Amino acid sequence: MSKPENRYQAIKWHRRGRVLTLEMCRPESFNAVDEILHEELSRVFRDADADPHSDVIIFTGNGQAFCAGGDVSWMQRAIDEPETFERTVTEAKQIVFSILDCEKPVICRINGHAMGLGCTMALFCDVTFMNETVKIGDPHVLMGMVAGDGAAVIWPALIGMAKAKEYLMTGDPLTAKEALDLGLINHVCAPDELDDTVKRFADRLANGPVKSIKWTKVSLNIHLKQVAHSVMDACLAYEALTNQSADHQEAVTAFREKRAPIYTGK
């Protein structure tokens, strides 16, 4: 039987003792999510949770970025072939619930900018360490789309409904310090200290009482899963509607033409 890591093209698996690092690896596009990476993200946390050779997971990006969000070329293909967005919706739910269902603690190493889906995945991880020089945010609305991929679940849980509404309705990014002050992330690190800090924390968990740690996580995630089951279907349905909106097409076109979009509310 082949190793699970051999079934991935866009996510690299690295092992160090009982710590498994999952690294999104599309550095030429700042780890923007396309069809291949999205499908792999929908199953990688299940495979990692079942991996008998690890107790702790580090989730990160390769190169300068953590994850730039959705790949714009993929967005255009979804506009041109809207039936493909049905699969995207299914995978989006699998991404969120597989992170929540993963019993092993998931540490997020936010090495570079984390936007859109990248931001959502980072926030669903259990403990986050962020490079002090980068930003995090969810600009779905600025691309003419509903922030339906789990943001409506995790942002209010972390920073409260009022602030969540402000940042999700404006799409404004936050600096690492702003995110830390709001309670959106756990730790901010100097770039040259990020790796060692993450490794020390991962080793602390891996060398700790593994069962009690992971089942404490499971217990805490019950709250998040209840909310996710309540709202994810509706959020993704609204996102699917905006996939076919004129404003979304305008945002995609404007991005590719390197200009500001002109929204019409349609």
Wavefront OBJ file of the C-alpha trace (Angstrom):
o trace
v 0.000 0.000 0.000
v 1.385 3.416 -0.981
v 2.088 6.023 1.662
v -0.659 8.651 1.984
v 1.770 11.461 1.180
v 2.340 9.924 -2.239
v -1.264 10.704 -3.164
v -0.698 14.479 -3.074
v 0.656 16.834 -5.725
v 0.153 20.252 -4.126
v 0.667 19.398 -0.442
v 4.027 18.158 0.781
v 4.338 15.965 3.869
v 7.403 16.359 6.109
v 8.102 14.232 9.182
v 10.211 15.068 12.232
v 9.765 12.558 15.016
v 6.066 12.444 15.902
v 5.399 15.833 14.272
v 3.934 15.917 10.759
v 4.122 19.111 8.698
v 1.640 19.650 5.870
v 2.909 22.290 3.460
v 0.821 23.826 0.689
v 3.218 23.940 -2.223
v 2.242 26.295 -5.055
v 4.828 28.989 -4.292
v 4.781 30.425 -7.811
v 1.175 31.541 -7.182
v 1.611 32.311 -3.459
v -0.151 29.028 -2.674
v -3.401 30.272 -4.206
v -5.963 27.473 -4.173
v -6.871 25.882 -7.511
v -8.898 22.739 -8.317
v -6.076 20.382 -7.410
v -5.109 21.986 -4.111
v -8.759 22.449 -3.085
v -9.519 18.765 -3.624
v -6.399 17.734 -1.721
v -7.222 20.067 1.169
v -10.630 18.388 1.421
v -8.976 15.086 2.417
v -5.510 15.814 3.756
v -6.571 16.355 7.375
v -8.435 13.037 7.428
v -5.376 11.271 6.063
v -3.090 13.071 8.510
v -5.370 12.227 11.438
v -5.198 8.545 10.459
v -1.407 8.617 10.086
v 0.022 6.222 12.714
v 3.442 7.896 12.698
v 2.466 11.315 14.081
v 0.699 12.910 17.032
v 0.892 16.613 16.128
v 0.320 18.424 12.826
v 1.870 21.680 11.617
v 0.022 23.333 8.720
v 1.877 25.914 6.639
v 2.703 27.295 3.207
v 5.769 27.058 1.017
v 7.648 30.171 -0.060
v 6.717 33.777 0.674
v 2.994 33.262 1.338
v 0.879 31.080 3.563
v -2.051 31.136 1.125
v -3.292 33.925 -1.137
v -6.855 32.581 -1.230
v -8.570 31.367 -4.375
v -6.706 31.205 -7.668
v -8.274 33.795 -9.984
v -8.026 31.563 -13.061
v -9.944 28.900 -11.157
v -12.545 31.527 -10.219
v -13.055 32.337 -13.892
v -13.496 28.679 -14.758
v -16.136 28.393 -12.025
v -17.969 31.367 -13.536
v -17.805 29.856 -17.018
v -18.837 26.393 -15.804
v -21.050 27.028 -12.744
v -21.899 23.355 -12.373
v -18.310 22.781 -11.216
v -18.998 24.960 -8.185
v -21.204 22.186 -6.790
v -18.079 20.115 -6.224
v -16.321 23.124 -4.725
v -19.138 23.498 -2.189
v -18.874 19.858 -1.144
v -15.110 20.095 -0.785
v -15.392 23.363 1.161
v -17.490 21.624 3.813
v -15.046 18.733 3.902
v -12.130 21.113 4.478
v -13.765 22.775 7.468
v -15.166 19.654 9.079
v -12.013 17.599 8.528
v -9.986 20.220 10.413
v -12.568 20.258 13.207
v -12.816 16.445 13.290
v -9.037 15.908 13.285
v -8.230 14.720 16.795
v -4.542 15.575 16.569
v -3.706 19.165 17.494
v -3.151 21.284 14.382
v -0.659 24.144 14.732
v -0.748 26.796 12.033
v 2.556 28.357 10.971
v 1.417 31.524 9.193
v 4.668 32.247 7.404
v 3.227 34.740 4.889
v 0.008 36.513 3.958
v -3.121 34.434 4.712
v -6.121 35.563 2.682
v -9.580 34.212 1.887
v -9.680 30.456 2.228
v -6.114 30.618 3.523
v -7.279 32.799 6.372
v -10.250 30.540 7.110
v -8.113 27.410 7.291
v -5.542 29.126 9.504
v -8.213 30.261 11.962
v -9.765 26.791 12.215
v -6.411 25.392 13.342
v -5.955 24.961 17.089
v -2.998 27.251 17.819
v -1.661 29.892 15.418
v 1.807 31.419 15.138
v 2.111 34.347 12.723
v 5.052 36.115 11.119
v 4.926 39.670 12.482
v 5.517 41.206 9.034
v 2.523 39.703 7.195
v -1.233 40.226 7.049
v -4.339 38.104 7.427
v -7.863 38.726 6.212
v -10.859 37.563 4.246
v -11.504 39.646 1.093
v -14.315 37.459 -0.265
v -16.660 40.454 -0.478
v -14.089 42.447 -2.445
v -14.177 39.634 -5.023
v -17.962 39.929 -5.149
v -18.527 36.729 -3.173
v -20.082 35.772 0.134
v -17.528 34.748 2.776
v -19.174 31.344 2.873
v -16.278 28.922 3.295
v -16.391 28.874 7.102
v -15.537 32.475 7.967
v -19.032 33.063 9.367
v -18.361 30.222 11.808
v -14.870 30.966 13.048
v -14.553 34.771 13.079
v -17.438 35.385 15.537
v -16.185 32.527 17.712
v -12.758 34.130 17.993
v -13.425 37.885 18.119
v -17.172 38.339 18.622
v -19.972 39.117 16.211
v -19.518 42.898 15.979
v -15.867 42.778 14.889
v -16.501 39.737 12.699
v -19.197 41.620 10.799
v -16.935 44.633 10.328
v -14.007 42.692 8.888
v -16.014 40.220 6.808
v -18.237 42.927 5.281
v -15.283 45.180 4.413
v -12.659 42.557 3.575
v -10.044 44.673 5.334
v -6.809 42.808 6.159
v -5.204 42.910 9.587
v -1.569 43.148 10.549
v -0.211 40.410 12.779
v -0.322 42.738 15.787
v -3.916 43.773 15.060
v -4.931 40.128 14.703
v -3.209 39.273 17.988
v -4.785 42.195 19.851
v -8.251 41.153 18.637
v -7.717 37.529 19.669
v -7.857 36.249 16.097
v -4.489 34.465 16.419
v -2.401 33.143 19.305
v 1.176 34.318 18.806
v 3.231 36.760 16.733
v 6.870 35.973 15.970
v 9.806 37.702 14.316
v 10.454 36.053 10.918
v 13.740 34.521 12.060
v 12.115 33.117 15.206
v 8.960 31.615 13.684
v 10.330 28.166 12.853
v 11.997 27.541 16.210
v 8.985 28.801 18.135
v 6.597 26.545 16.218
v 8.913 23.550 16.590
v 9.230 24.042 20.342
v 5.471 24.205 20.780
v 4.873 21.194 18.526
v 7.447 19.179 20.474
v 5.849 20.203 23.740
v 2.520 18.751 22.602
v 4.102 15.683 20.992
v 5.989 14.917 24.221
v 2.960 15.557 26.420
v 0.007 13.376 27.450
v -1.162 12.862 23.867
v -4.557 11.328 24.585
v -5.659 13.956 27.072
v -4.462 16.746 24.768
v -6.273 15.487 21.695
v -9.494 14.667 23.508
v -9.507 18.089 25.146
v -9.351 19.509 21.631
v -12.208 17.226 20.574
v -14.306 18.457 23.491
v -13.681 22.129 22.688
v -14.464 21.636 18.999
v -17.941 20.348 19.791
v -19.039 23.985 20.119
v -17.577 24.949 16.757
v -19.015 21.891 15.012
v -22.495 22.699 16.286
v -22.276 26.174 14.757
v -20.698 24.857 11.560
v -23.488 22.315 11.091
v -26.032 25.095 11.631
v -24.717 27.629 9.123
v -22.288 26.131 6.601
v -24.887 24.920 4.095
v -26.623 28.292 3.963
v -23.327 30.195 3.758
v -22.075 28.074 0.887
v -25.414 28.332 -0.909
v -25.167 32.125 -0.770
v -21.576 31.923 -1.972
v -22.713 29.785 -4.904
v -25.267 32.460 -5.823
v -22.610 35.159 -5.857
v -20.402 32.943 -8.026
v -22.765 33.902 -10.858
v -23.097 37.581 -9.960
v -21.967 40.439 -12.189
v -19.934 41.910 -9.344
v -17.925 38.704 -9.003
v -17.138 38.640 -12.707
v -16.158 42.308 -12.539
v -13.857 41.667 -9.571
v -12.161 38.772 -11.343
v -11.757 40.788 -14.542
v -10.440 43.807 -12.657
v -7.916 41.666 -10.781
v -6.590 40.233 -14.031
v -6.463 43.679 -15.618
v -4.748 45.131 -12.521
v -7.350 47.839 -11.938
v -9.941 48.714 -9.301
v -13.296 46.963 -9.792
v -16.468 48.928 -10.503
v -19.286 47.251 -8.622
v -22.913 47.570 -9.714
v -24.611 45.558 -6.987
v -25.720 42.948 -9.525
l 1 2 3 4 5 6 7 8 9 10 11 12 13 14 15 16 17 18 19 20 21 22 23 24 25 26 27 28 29 30 31 32 33 34 35 36 37 38 39 40 41 42 43 44 45 46 47 48 49 50 51 52 53 54 55 56 57 58 59 60 61 62 63 64 65 66 67 68 69 70 71 72 73 74 75 76 77 78 79 80 81 82 83 84 85 86 87 88 89 90 91 92 93 94 95 96 97 98 99 100 101 102 103 104 105 106 107 108 109 110 111 112 113 114 115 116 117 118 119 120 121 122 123 124 125 126 127 128 129 130 131 132 133 134 135 136 137 138 139 140 141 142 143 144 145 146 147 148 149 150 151 152 153 154 155 156 157 158 159 160 161 162 163 164 165 166 167 168 169 170 171 172 173 174 175 176 177 178 179 180 181 182 183 184 185 186 187 188 189 190 191 192 193 194 195 196 197 198 199 200 201 202 203 204 205 206 207 208 209 210 211 212 213 214 215 216 217 218 219 220 221 222 223 224 225 226 227 228 229 230 231 232 233 234 235 236 237 238 239 240 241 242 243 244 245 246 247 248 249 250 251 252 253 254 255 256 257 258 259 260 261 262 263 264 265 266
